[in-house]
Amino acid sequence: MRVCFGAVVLWLVLSSRLAAQVQLGNEVLATNRFKELAGKKVGLLTNPSGVNRRLEATIDILRPAPGVRLLALFGAEHGLYGEVPAGEEIRDFTDARTGLPVYSLYGPGPTRKPTMAMLKGLDALVYDIQDTGCRAYTYITTMGMAMEACGAAGLEFVVLDRPNPLGGQRVEGPLWSPRFRSMVGQWDVPYVYGMTCGELAQMINGERWIQTPCKLTVVPMKGWERGMAWRDTGLPWVPTSPRVPHDQSPLFQVATGMIGEIGGLNIGMNYSLPFQCLAAPWLDPYPFCETLNRYGLSGVKFQPIVYRPFTSTNRMAGAQIHFTDPHRAPLTAINFYTLEAVKKLARRDLFAEAVRAGHSFTMFDKVNGTDTTRKDLQNGRSAASIVKSWKAGEEAFRQKRQKYLLY
């Protein structure tokens, strides 16, 4: 018993030391005495997730930084302070706290990348936003479009690197087709791409996915390893957007986000478990969970749940997702096994029901980056077959990304 207890203590100590070694790009920048920004007039593209491990905002780190002149702030979807709902456009404003102009890159027009007027007088644009590791999350689209604007304006683009919360090894899901280019699908990467924002920036530049590549500087992390999920880093999690409140939220976002674009199932929205549920008024939760669990998906269990969304009187019943081993769980696949289980158990084809209701599948196709997935589902192709069809593309991407990896 003493040997076992001692081994556990040793493992905890070693894990703690390993996590403590992870330094974010903004921390490395400060340790280096801001040499990458010395003598430069800069803008900062950030949101509340742009903090160090002491929860100090990068805005407040750069303002007094010696040799650095922070002249402007830029905000992506959800805004500089992260309070704006998904898809809602945001206007430019002056930040009352700092007195700096805030330029919206999710604004009316729509404005989706910096204009020449926004960049006037700057030497560099700094990027520090926490990503979720999913192609359909708009921050990486904004990052690449800002890189393109900097390339056209002759400005340097500086990425303060951050962990991919899903780890750096997981690559999953359908590939992207240029026919479905949008804010939720801009780059030729799988749905889950297993790269940090700095690595992805290097790939965007190197593969010339933008019209005018920029002068790119990535301030890398120290101590981060590809096998680390967020909890392995020891870093605090700050919500990246209103429906990604916890460090495991990116896992759930990938597991159910596609389903959320079809309709027919509540995925925990307007409740305390965003992206974590698969429920409907007409589902029997116990046989539904039994059906899902019989698929034997690694690292995930489905538990019966009944709840009422805060904005509805309807009773929802179905499954709550629990990740027992997040590193092994096939996240993207859960979307499709769920649709198959609903069809088998409840005899309901959510696609057919959406068609009858006049629902458009434009956003579902954009999120998938292709319409092949939808057509396969509508034609009755099995979930296992769809998931298997991704493998060649996933492996090809792993090889293609190799030269851009920093860790």
Protein Blocks (a to p, Z undefined) as FASTA:
>chain_A
ZZmmmmmmmmmmmmmmmmmmpccfklmmmmnoommmgoiacdddddfklccfkopafklm
mmmpghiacfbdcddehijnopacghiacdddddfklopacddfbbghiacbdcfklmgo
iabdcdddddehiaklmklmmmmmmmmmmmmnopacdddddddfkbjkbcgdjdddfklg
cfklcbccdfbloiafklmmmmmmmnopafbdcdddddddehiafklcfklnopacddfb
fklmbfklmmmmmmmmmmmmngoiaghiaiabehkaccdfkbcfklmmmmmmmnopghia
cdddddddfkbcbdcdddddddfblmlpcfklmmmmmmmmmmmmnopafklmmmmnopaf
klmmmmnopaklmmmmmnopafklmmmmmmmmmmmmmmmmmmmpcZZ
